């Protein structure tokens, strides 16, 4: 039984260090019953780590976390990029086992994942969540066939159907299309009335629901400001952190970018950088692309938009040689048909890639600088010695993106946003002819989002690198974009 006269959770003078680096420093915080908190701060400020401390996943020393009732951590559910990565890594590991054992299974399905998490008596609530987020059509789909946005929606339902007392939502809107963001905002706003408190970690101040009562701002592992919603979110100190360089905050109700119809395919594939003819991609009964035609000519930079599950990420994977169904379709890159004798490495030499799926799969425990160097060899991990010229080029990109302090650190111990920036440097380091960016600003604060957008736009305009850019937020589309492709659900 919880004592309502005591704070629900008390973080008392908590500090946390890894490998000699202090990540949280003397954090003091109390969460009272019926309070809903927004946790804000720039990339690397310690927000996700603090959420893990609150859940009891990381011991802090000195300091402690005190719960009003010992079993409270068991009633805390969470959603985060890290959880997404853990589940996909598990599925990928099991997929390797199934291949060696000749198992007929296609892996854990959406229905199976949710059934394992649904609390007793919460089946009706789960059914309502599935309908609201348009997930019923995916119940039989294996997790590994879902898009980034579809998987995020599944994990949102998984967290809510556990009927938690406290729900931690770490960047819950990442990867979601505009309609899904609106639906999620409405779901979050209803949580307090349904008896669930929440802690919302976000980089977007105007994605903070009205039911947030308090806010905590972290900076460099310390509490910069804590108090009522109005006191913190309207303070000059916080707005300065979140509106640097004039990057507008993304809106939950922003209209989709007006789409220009793709030009008709030319007579000769030699006239194009990319040519796709009647491309179809399906996973069993789930059709992702259906007789799709598209041409990209030299000097064109494309924004690719559309709802979750429309095939945007699949399209990029067909181009980057990361999708086996590319060989069952008529696809030309730089005038040469895929599967006509070129190796996968010949294709990758001309292409730079950054995507949520790629970041999930890059789990090698290397120094961040070594991850950047791996871009020269298109490898996950570094298995070759880089030349002095390659090291100098990597250092130049690290410096240009302001990542010098991150370069000597362990990549897997960086924050999600900092890992995203390191992987951007990896994609740019070889000055690719074609740069594929899938939700590149996901997990980035406004300052780093602006740095990324400006960098890729300058590169496209000054070097001739062509850009294919996937985003659900119009405000994040670079100025160098010349064409827009809008995909729809089949």
N, C-alpha and C positions, 0 to 999 in steps of 0.2 A: 504494500500500500504506500503510495507516494505521499509524503508530508508536504502539503501545499504551502506551508509557511517557509519552506526552504527553496533555494534556486533549484530548478530542474537539473541543470548541469553547471558546474563551476570549473573553469579552467584557471588554476591558481599558479601564477608565476612560472608558466611553462616555457621551457627552452628545449631546443632539439638541435643536435649537431650530427653531421655525417662526414666521415673522413676528414675531420678537423675543420669543417665548414659549418658555421652556425646558421641554421635555416629559420628557426623561430627563436625569438629573444624576449624573455620575461613577459609573456602574453598573459594578461588577466582579463577574464570575460565571464559574465554570468548570463545564463539563459533561464528566464523565468517561465512559469506555466503561462500558456496562451500568447507568448511572444513569437512573432515570425520575423526572422532576420534576413537581411541582404548582406552578403559579404563581398566587398569590392576591393579592388587594388590592381596594380599593374602586373604583367607577367613576371613570375619569379618572386612574388611578394610573400608566398607561403599560404595562400588560401586553401588549396587542395590538401596540403600537408596538415593544416589546422583542422580540416574536416576529418581527416584520418585520426588525428589525436582525439577529437571529440568522440569518435566511434570506438576508441580504445584499441586501435590498430597499431599505434606507435607509442611506446612509453616515452615520457618526457623527463629530462633530468637537467637541472633541478626543476622542481615543480610537480604538479599532480593534477589529475582530473577527478572530480568528485561528483557522483550521481546521487540524486535524491532517493533512488532505489537501486540496489545492486544489479537487478536484471534489466535495467533500462537499456543498456547497449544492444540487447537482443531485440528490442522493439524500435531500433533505428534502421531504416532502409536508406539506400543511397543510389544515385545515378551519377556516373562520371565517365570521362574519356578512358580512365584507367580500368574501370570495370568492363567497358566495351572491349578494350584490348585483351583483358584477361579471358573473357569468354571466347573471343575469336581465336586466341592462341590455343586454348584448350581444344576447340573444334578442329583447328588445323593439325594439332598433334594427333587427335583421334582419327582424322582423315588419313594420315600417313599409316597408322596402325591398320585401318580398314583395308587400305590398298595392299599391304603386305599379307593380310589374312584372307584376302579375297572376299571380304564381307559384302553383302548386298545392301547394307544400310547406307543411306545418304547423309547420315549425321542427325544431330538433334534438330527437331522441327520447332517452329514457333509455338505450336500448341503444347509440345512437351516441356519446353522451357517455362512457359507460363503456368502449366499445371503443377510443376514442382514448387513454384513460388506462391501460389494462391493460398491465402489463409482460409481456414475453415469458415464457411458461411459467406465467403466473399465472391462466390462464383457469379452472382448477379452483377456485382460491381465490375468484375472483370469483363463480362459481356458488354456492359455499357461503355467501358473504356475502349474496347476493341471496335465498337461501332463508331464511336466519336472520332477515333483516329484512323478510321478506314483501314483496319487491319484484318478483318475477317477473311478477305481474299488470300491472305498470306499464312493462314493457320497451318497449312500442310507443308509450307516451304521450309527446306533446311536453312539453318542460320547462315551458312556460308554462301547462299545464293542471294542474300538480301543486300540492297544498297546501303550506303552509310546512313542515309536519312531513315530508311525503313528500320534498320537495326536500332537506331536511337528511339524511334517510336515504340518498338517492342520493349526496350529496356525501361522506358517510362511506364508502360503498363505493368511490367514485372515489378517495379518498385511500388506502384500504387496498389496492386492487387495483394500485396503482403499485409495490407491494413496496418501500417506502422503508426506508432505514436508520434515519431519524429521522422520527417523525410528530408534528406539532404539532396539537393538538386544542384550539381556542379556543372555549370554551362549547359542547361537542359535544352536550349534552343539551337545548339550547334548542329548544323547539317539539316535542319528542318526547313521545308518550304513555307511560304507565307501563310497558307491555310492551316498547316499543322502548328505553326507558331501561335496563331490566334486561338486554335482549339486548346493548346496546352496552357496558354495564359488564362483561359476561362477555367480549366481544370484546377490550376494552382490557386486561383482566387476562391474556389469553393472548398479547398482543403480545411481551413479553420472551422467552417460550419459543420464539416463531417468529422471533426475531432482529431485532425492531424495538424500538428505544428510543422513548419518547414524552415529550412535554412537554404537560401538561394545564393549560389555563387555566380556572379555574372560580370562581364566586361561592358555590358550595354545598360546604361542607367535607365533608359526609357523602356526596358523590358521588365522592370521591377513592378510587380502587381500592387494594387492599392491595399491589399491585405497585409503587406509588409509593415510591421510596426516599428522596427528598429534596424539599425545598420551599423556595420563594423567595417572600417577601412584599414587594410594592412598595407604596409610599404616596407620593403627590405626586412621582412620577418618580424616587424614590430607593429603594435597597434598605433596607427596614426590618429584615429578618431573613432569614438564609439558613443552611441547614444540613440536618441529618437530618430525616426526616419528623416524628419525635416531638418533636424540639427546637423546630421551627417551629410545627407545627399545634397543639401543646398549650400553646404559650406564651400568657401572659395578654395580651400585646400583640396577637396575631393574633385570639384569640377575642373580644377587645373590639371589633375592627373588624367582625367577622362576626356578632355577636349583639346588635347595638344594637336598642333598642326592643322586645325580646322576640319578634322574628319567628322562628318555628320554622324550622329547616332542612328543606327538602323531602326526603321519603324516596323511594328508588327503588322501594319495595314498598308504598307507601301505597295503600289501597283506594280505588276510585272513589267519588265522592260519591253517596249514595243518590238516585236519580232519582224525581221525582214525575211521574206521567203528565200531559201537557198536558190542559187542560180542553177539552171539546167546543166547537167554534166556535159562537158565538151566532147567533141568527137574523139579526141586523142587523150589518153591518160598522161602522155608526156607533157601536156600543158598544165598539169596540176601537181600540187604537193600531195594532196590526198584525194582519192576518188573511190567512192563506195557505190556499188550497183546491186540493188535488190538484196541488201544485207538483212539476214534474219538471225536472231539469237534467241534461244529458248532453253529453259531448264524444265524438262518434262512438259507439263501443261502450261507453265508460266512463260508467256512470250514477252520478251523485253524489247526487242526491235523487230519490226514486221515489214519486210520488203523496203528497207530504208535506202534512200539515194541521197548522196551529198558530194559536193566538190569543193575543195579549198585550193585556191590559186595562189601563186606567189604574191607576197606583200599583203595578204589578207590576215587580219587578226579577228578571231571569232569569240564572242560570248555564247555560251551554251546554257540555256535556261529551261526550266520545266519542273513539274512536281516530283516529289520523292518517288522513285521507282520507274521513272519514265525512260531510263536508259542512258543518262548522261555519263556516269562513271563507266558503264559498260562500253560506251563509244570510245572513251579515252583508252581503255584497256585493249580494245581491238587495235588501236593505232600503236600503242607502246609495246606490242608483242607479248602482252601478259594475259591474253585470253585465247584459249585453244580453238574456239569456234571461228577465229579469224581465218583459219586455214580451210574452213568449209564454206567460205564466202568469197565473193569477188571484190577484193580490196587492193588498191594500188597506192604505194607510197613512192613519191618522186619518180613516177612513171613505171615502177616495177611492181608486178603483182606479188602479193604475199604468198609464200609457199613455192616460189619459182626457183628456189635454190639458195637464197640468201640465208645467213645464219641470224639467230635472234640478236647476237651481239652487233652485227652490222647495222641492224635497225636501231638498236639502243644507242649507238655511238652518236647519232644525229638528234637524239631526243632527250630532253630534260623533263623530269616528272616530279610532281608533288601532289599527294592526295592523302585523305584520311586513311584509306586502306593500306597505302604504302607505309605510312607512319606506324600503323598498328603492327605491320609485319617486320619493321626494323627494330629488332630487340637485342642487337649485339651490344655487349658491354665494352664499348670502345671510348676513347677520348672523343670529345665533340669534333676536334680538329681532324681526327682520323675518319670520322663519318663524312666530313666534307671531302676529303681526299678520295673516298670510295666512289664518288661521283665520276671520277675519271675512268673508272673501270666498270661502272654500272653493276656493282656488286653490293650485296647486303653483308657488310663486313669488309675488312681490308686484308687482302691476301697477297698483294704485290707491293713492292717498294716503289714509292713515288719518286719521281725525279726532282731535282732542285727547282727546275722551272715549274713543275706542277705544284710543289709546296709553296712557291712564291705566289702563284696564281690563287691558290686556296687562301693564303694569308690576305691577299688583296680583297677577296670577296668577304672574308670574315671581318676585315676592317670596315669595308663599305657598309655592311649591314649592322655594324656596331656590336659585334659578337666576341670581341677580344677577350672579355672576362669569362666567357663560356668555353672558349676553345680548349683550355687544359682540363676541363671538368669531365666527369663520367657522363656520357650521353644519356644513359637510362635513368640517371638520377636527376636530370633536369626537369623542370616543369614542362607540362604539355606544350605550352606556347613557345618556350625556349627551344624545345626539340623541333617544333615546326619551323622555326627560323634557321636552325642548323640544317635541316633537310632542304630548305629553300636554297641555302648556299651550296649544298651538294648538287641541286638541280642546275644551278647557274654556272658552276665552276668550269665546265668544259665549253662554255659559250655555245649551247646547242642551236641547231638550225630550227628546231621546233620545241616549244616549251608548253607542256601540258600541266595546267594548274586546276586542281579540283578542290573547291572550297578552301583556297589557300589561307584565308583570314580566320578560319575556324579556330577558336581558342586564343586569338591574339587580342591584346588590348588596343585601344584606338591609336596610340603612338606607333606601335609595331605594325598595325594594319596599314597605316599611312606609309610607313617606311617600305613595306612590301609592295604596295600598289605603285608607289613612285618608282621603285627600283625596276620592276618588270616593265613598266611603261617606258621608262628611259631606255632600257635595254632593247625593247622592240623598235623604238624609233631611231636609235643610234647605231645598232649593229645589224639590223635585218632579221634578227630572230623572230620567228612567227609565233603567235600566241593563240592557244585554245584555252579558254578561261571559263570554268564552271562556277556559278555562284547563285545563291538564292536571294542575295541582297543587291539591289540596284546600286546602292551607294558604294559598293566595293568594286564595281567594274571599272577597270582602268580607262583613261582617256584615249589610249591608242587603239581601242576596239573599233573595227570598221564594219563588221557584220554580226548579226545575231541569228542564232538557230534556236527555235523553240521546239522542244520535244513534248509530246503528250503521252499519257498512259495509253497503251494499246487497247 
